[in-house]
Amino acid sequence: MADVDDALGRLGAELAERDARIADLESALAGARAAAAHLSMDKTAPHREDEQP
């Protein structure tokens, strides 16, 4: 029974690490999307003639 408990403990730890990694990747993706949207908006925003693009 101790072997099963150890295996379940390791599995739980691996799942927690996986979940943390997924959360990190989702956060990075959200940041990248926000940056891309900001850049896209900058490119489409009209510039005044006295401003440099």
Biopython code that builds the backbone (N, CA, C, O; Angstrom):
import numpy as np
from Bio.PDB.StructureBuilder import StructureBuilder

atoms = [
    (1, "MET", "N", (0.817, -1.200, 0.000)),
    (1, "MET", "CA", (0.000, 0.000, 0.000)),
    (1, "MET", "C", (0.857, 1.261, 0.000)),
    (1, "MET", "O", (0.467, 2.281, -0.567)),
    (2, "ALA", "N", (2.017, 1.191, 0.631)),
    (2, "ALA", "CA", (2.905, 2.342, 0.672)),
    (2, "ALA", "C", (3.403, 2.687, -0.731)),
    (2, "ALA", "O", (3.603, 3.858, -1.051)),
    (3, "ASP", "N", (3.603, 1.672, -1.562)),
    (3, "ASP", "CA", (4.039, 1.914, -2.940)),
    (3, "ASP", "C", (2.976, 2.693, -3.715)),
    (3, "ASP", "O", (3.295, 3.595, -4.490)),
    (4, "VAL", "N", (1.732, 2.340, -3.499)),
    (4, "VAL", "CA", (0.632, 3.039, -4.169)),
    (4, "VAL", "C", (0.570, 4.485, -3.686)),
    (4, "VAL", "O", (0.399, 5.406, -4.485)),
    (5, "ASP", "N", (0.710, 4.679, -2.382)),
    (5, "ASP", "CA", (0.701, 6.029, -1.830)),
    (5, "ASP", "C", (1.846, 6.870, -2.403)),
    (5, "ASP", "O", (1.658, 8.042, -2.729)),
    (6, "ASP", "N", (3.032, 6.263, -2.523)),
    (6, "ASP", "CA", (4.179, 6.973, -3.101)),
    (6, "ASP", "C", (3.918, 7.343, -4.557)),
    (6, "ASP", "O", (4.202, 8.462, -4.984)),
    (7, "ALA", "N", (3.372, 6.390, -5.316)),
    (7, "ALA", "CA", (3.091, 6.647, -6.730)),
    (7, "ALA", "C", (2.050, 7.749, -6.876)),
    (7, "ALA", "O", (2.184, 8.622, -7.734)),
    (8, "LEU", "N", (1.020, 7.712, -6.047)),
    (8, "LEU", "CA", (-0.004, 8.751, -6.104)),
    (8, "LEU", "C", (0.559, 10.111, -5.687)),
    (8, "LEU", "O", (0.174, 11.143, -6.237)),
    (9, "GLY", "N", (1.457, 10.105, -4.728)),
    (9, "GLY", "CA", (2.110, 11.353, -4.310)),
    (9, "GLY", "C", (2.947, 11.942, -5.433)),
    (9, "GLY", "O", (2.900, 13.145, -5.690)),
    (10, "ARG", "N", (3.712, 11.086, -6.101)),
    (10, "ARG", "CA", (4.524, 11.556, -7.235)),
    (10, "ARG", "C", (3.639, 12.058, -8.364)),
    (10, "ARG", "O", (3.923, 13.089, -8.974)),
    (11, "LEU", "N", (2.567, 11.326, -8.642)),
    (11, "LEU", "CA", (1.640, 11.732, -9.698)),
    (11, "LEU", "C", (1.012, 13.081, -9.362)),
    (11, "LEU", "O", (0.896, 13.943, -10.234)),
    (12, "GLY", "N", (0.610, 13.270, -8.119)),
    (12, "GLY", "CA", (0.033, 14.539, -7.703)),
    (12, "GLY", "C", (1.016, 15.686, -7.867)),
    (12, "GLY", "O", (0.641, 16.773, -8.307)),
    (13, "ALA", "N", (2.274, 15.447, -7.513)),
    (13, "ALA", "CA", (3.302, 16.475, -7.660)),
    (13, "ALA", "C", (3.542, 16.803, -9.131)),
    (13, "ALA", "O", (3.685, 17.972, -9.491)),
    (14, "GLU", "N", (3.588, 15.784, -9.978)),
    (14, "GLU", "CA", (3.786, 16.013, -11.403)),
    (14, "GLU", "C", (2.615, 16.777, -12.016)),
    (14, "GLU", "O", (2.813, 17.651, -12.860)),
    (15, "LEU", "N", (1.403, 16.447, -11.594)),
    (15, "LEU", "CA", (0.236, 17.171, -12.094)),
    (15, "LEU", "C", (0.251, 18.629, -11.636)),
    (15, "LEU", "O", (-0.122, 19.519, -12.400)),
    (16, "ALA", "N", (0.673, 18.878, -10.419)),
    (16, "ALA", "CA", (0.762, 20.249, -9.916)),
    (16, "ALA", "C", (1.804, 21.035, -10.717)),
    (16, "ALA", "O", (1.577, 22.196, -11.057)),
    (17, "GLU", "N", (2.943, 20.407, -11.017)),
    (17, "GLU", "CA", (3.968, 21.064, -11.834)),
    (17, "GLU", "C", (3.434, 21.354, -13.238)),
    (17, "GLU", "O", (3.673, 22.427, -13.793)),
    (18, "ARG", "N", (2.715, 20.392, -13.798)),
    (18, "ARG", "CA", (2.135, 20.584, -15.130)),
    (18, "ARG", "C", (1.135, 21.734, -15.122)),
    (18, "ARG", "O", (1.140, 22.575, -16.021)),
    (19, "ASP", "N", (0.288, 21.766, -14.115)),
    (19, "ASP", "CA", (-0.711, 22.827, -14.023)),
    (19, "ASP", "C", (-0.055, 24.197, -13.873)),
    (19, "ASP", "O", (-0.515, 25.176, -14.459)),
    (20, "ALA", "N", (1.012, 24.264, -13.093)),
    (20, "ALA", "CA", (1.740, 25.530, -12.923)),
    (20, "ALA", "C", (2.369, 25.957, -14.249)),
    (20, "ALA", "O", (2.346, 27.139, -14.592)),
    (21, "ARG", "N", (2.921, 25.019, -14.984)),
    (21, "ARG", "CA", (3.531, 25.321, -16.288)),
    (21, "ARG", "C", (2.465, 25.816, -17.263)),
    (21, "ARG", "O", (2.697, 26.772, -18.003)),
    (22, "ILE", "N", (1.311, 25.176, -17.267)),
    (22, "ILE", "CA", (0.221, 25.610, -18.144)),
    (22, "ILE", "C", (-0.208, 27.028, -17.795)),
    (22, "ILE", "O", (-0.442, 27.846, -18.685)),
    (23, "ALA", "N", (-0.311, 27.321, -16.505)),
    (23, "ALA", "CA", (-0.694, 28.672, -16.078)),
    (23, "ALA", "C", (0.348, 29.692, -16.535)),
    (23, "ALA", "O", (-0.010, 30.779, -16.987)),
    (24, "ASP", "N", (1.628, 29.352, -16.421)),
    (24, "ASP", "CA", (2.696, 30.253, -16.892)),
    (24, "ASP", "C", (2.582, 30.500, -18.391)),
    (24, "ASP", "O", (2.693, 31.637, -18.847)),
    (25, "LEU", "N", (2.359, 29.438, -19.152)),
    (25, "LEU", "CA", (2.253, 29.570, -20.599)),
    (25, "LEU", "C", (1.021, 30.374, -20.999)),
    (25, "LEU", "O", (1.083, 31.182, -21.926)),
    (26, "GLU", "N", (-0.100, 30.161, -20.305)),
    (26, "GLU", "CA", (-1.305, 30.932, -20.601)),
    (26, "GLU", "C", (-1.096, 32.412, -20.303)),
    (26, "GLU", "O", (-1.568, 33.276, -21.043)),
    (27, "SER", "N", (-0.389, 32.697, -19.221)),
    (27, "SER", "CA", (-0.097, 34.089, -18.871)),
    (27, "SER", "C", (0.808, 34.726, -19.920)),
    (27, "SER", "O", (0.580, 35.864, -20.331)),
    (28, "ALA", "N", (1.824, 34.001, -20.351)),
    (28, "ALA", "CA", (2.727, 34.518, -21.380)),
    (28, "ALA", "C", (1.981, 34.745, -22.693)),
    (28, "ALA", "O", (2.224, 35.731, -23.389)),
    (29, "LEU", "N", (1.088, 33.843, -23.022)),
    (29, "LEU", "CA", (0.306, 33.983, -24.249)),
    (29, "LEU", "C", (-0.600, 35.209, -24.171)),
    (29, "LEU", "O", (-0.721, 35.957, -25.141)),
    (30, "ALA", "N", (-1.227, 35.412, -23.032)),
    (30, "ALA", "CA", (-2.089, 36.586, -22.869)),
    (30, "ALA", "C", (-1.271, 37.868, -23.016)),
    (30, "ALA", "O", (-1.729, 38.826, -23.640)),
    (31, "GLY", "N", (-0.074, 37.892, -22.450)),
    (31, "GLY", "CA", (0.786, 39.058, -22.587)),
    (31, "GLY", "C", (1.211, 39.288, -24.027)),
    (31, "GLY", "O", (1.242, 40.424, -24.498)),
    (32, "ALA", "N", (1.538, 38.213, -24.719)),
    (32, "ALA", "CA", (1.944, 38.332, -26.120)),
    (32, "ALA", "C", (0.788, 38.822, -26.983)),
    (32, "ALA", "O", (0.976, 39.637, -27.886)),
    (33, "ARG", "N", (-0.408, 38.317, -26.695)),
    (33, "ARG", "CA", (-1.575, 38.768, -27.457)),
    (33, "ARG", "C", (-1.865, 40.235, -27.200)),
    (33, "ARG", "O", (-2.210, 40.975, -28.122)),
    (34, "ALA", "N", (-1.726, 40.659, -25.951)),
    (34, "ALA", "CA", (-1.969, 42.060, -25.617)),
    (34, "ALA", "C", (-0.939, 42.955, -26.307)),
    (34, "ALA", "O", (-1.282, 44.020, -26.819)),
    (35, "ALA", "N", (0.308, 42.526, -26.319)),
    (35, "ALA", "CA", (1.352, 43.302, -26.987)),
    (35, "ALA", "C", (1.107, 43.364, -28.483)),
    (35, "ALA", "O", (1.290, 44.413, -29.101)),
    (36, "ALA", "N", (0.694, 42.248, -29.071)),
    (36, "ALA", "CA", (0.420, 42.223, -30.504)),
    (36, "ALA", "C", (-0.764, 43.118, -30.837)),
    (36, "ALA", "O", (-0.748, 43.816, -31.850)),
    (37, "ALA", "N", (-1.777, 43.105, -30.003)),
    (37, "ALA", "CA", (-2.937, 43.956, -30.237)),
    (37, "ALA", "C", (-2.542, 45.427, -30.126)),
    (37, "ALA", "O", (-3.012, 46.266, -30.895)),
    (38, "HIS", "N", (-1.679, 45.727, -29.167)),
    (38, "HIS", "CA", (-1.214, 47.109, -28.995)),
    (38, "HIS", "C", (-0.421, 47.554, -30.226)),
    (38, "HIS", "O", (-0.614, 48.662, -30.725)),
    (39, "LEU", "N", (0.457, 46.697, -30.705)),
    (39, "LEU", "CA", (1.244, 47.033, -31.897)),
    (39, "LEU", "C", (0.342, 47.176, -33.111)),
    (39, "LEU", "O", (0.535, 48.067, -33.937)),
    (40, "SER", "N", (-0.640, 46.297, -33.214)),
    (40, "SER", "CA", (-1.566, 46.362, -34.339)),
    (40, "SER", "C", (-2.352, 47.667, -34.306)),
    (40, "SER", "O", (-2.575, 48.291, -35.344)),
    (41, "MET", "N", (-2.767, 48.075, -33.120)),
    (41, "MET", "CA", (-3.506, 49.330, -32.999)),
    (41, "MET", "C", (-2.614, 50.519, -33.320)),
    (41, "MET", "O", (-3.074, 51.498, -33.909)),
    (42, "ASP", "N", (-1.339, 50.446, -32.939)),
    (42, "ASP", "CA", (-0.406, 51.530, -33.246)),
    (42, "ASP", "C", (-0.220, 51.680, -34.750)),
    (42, "ASP", "O", (-0.116, 52.796, -35.259)),
    (43, "LYS", "N", (-0.180, 50.569, -35.451)),
    (43, "LYS", "CA", (0.029, 50.619, -36.897)),
    (43, "LYS", "C", (-1.191, 51.164, -37.629)),
    (43, "LYS", "O", (-1.054, 51.807, -38.669)),
    (44, "THR", "N", (-2.374, 50.914, -37.095)),
    (44, "THR", "CA", (-3.583, 51.349, -37.779)),
    (44, "THR", "C", (-4.054, 52.725, -37.328)),
    (44, "THR", "O", (-4.940, 53.312, -37.950)),
    (45, "ALA", "N", (-3.477, 53.237, -36.267)),
    (45, "ALA", "CA", (-3.889, 54.554, -35.775)),
    (45, "ALA", "C", (-3.419, 55.629, -36.747)),
    (45, "ALA", "O", (-2.280, 55.584, -37.211)),
    (46, "PRO", "N", (-4.272, 56.582, -37.057)),
    (46, "PRO", "CA", (-3.844, 57.653, -37.964)),
    (46, "PRO", "C", (-2.804, 58.541, -37.285)),
    (46, "PRO", "O", (-2.917, 58.858, -36.101)),
    (47, "HIS", "N", (-1.811, 58.926, -38.038)),
    (47, "HIS", "CA", (-0.754, 59.791, -37.519)),
    (47, "HIS", "C", (-0.974, 61.212, -38.051)),
    (47, "HIS", "O", (-1.388, 61.423, -39.191)),
    (48, "ARG", "N", (-0.683, 62.154, -37.188)),
    (48, "ARG", "CA", (-0.713, 63.529, -37.648)),
    (48, "ARG", "C", (0.498, 63.755, -38.540)),
    (48, "ARG", "O", (1.502, 63.051, -38.435)),
    (49, "GLU", "N", (0.393, 64.730, -39.404)),
    (49, "GLU", "CA", (1.467, 64.968, -40.376)),
    (49, "GLU", "C", (2.781, 65.368, -39.712)),
    (49, "GLU", "O", (3.853, 65.090, -40.249)),
    (50, "ASP", "N", (2.709, 66.021, -38.544)),
    (50, "ASP", "CA", (3.932, 66.460, -37.888)),
    (50, "ASP", "C", (4.541, 65.383, -37.007)),
    (50, "ASP", "O", (5.592, 65.607, -36.406)),
    (51, "GLU", "N", (3.901, 64.205, -36.915)),
    (51, "GLU", "CA", (4.450, 63.093, -36.153)),
    (51, "GLU", "C", (5.201, 62.159, -37.088)),
    (51, "GLU", "O", (4.882, 62.025, -38.269)),
    (52, "GLN", "N", (6.208, 61.521, -36.513)),
    (52, "GLN", "CA", (6.909, 60.504, -37.288)),
    (52, "GLN", "C", (6.266, 59.163, -36.990)),
    (52, "GLN", "O", (5.917, 58.908, -35.837)),
    (53, "PRO", "N", (6.093, 58.293, -37.978)),
    (53, "PRO", "CA", (5.455, 56.986, -37.765)),
    (53, "PRO", "C", (6.279, 56.085, -36.894)),
    (53, "PRO", "O", (5.878, 54.953, -36.622)),
]
sb = StructureBuilder()
sb.init_structure("model")
sb.init_model(0)
sb.init_chain("A")
sb.init_seg("    ")
for serial, (resi, resn, name, xyz) in enumerate(atoms, 1):
    if name == "N":
        sb.init_residue(resn, " ", resi, " ")
    sb.init_atom(name, np.array(xyz, "f"), 0.0, 1.0, " ", f" {name:<3s}", serial, name[0])
structure = sb.get_structure()
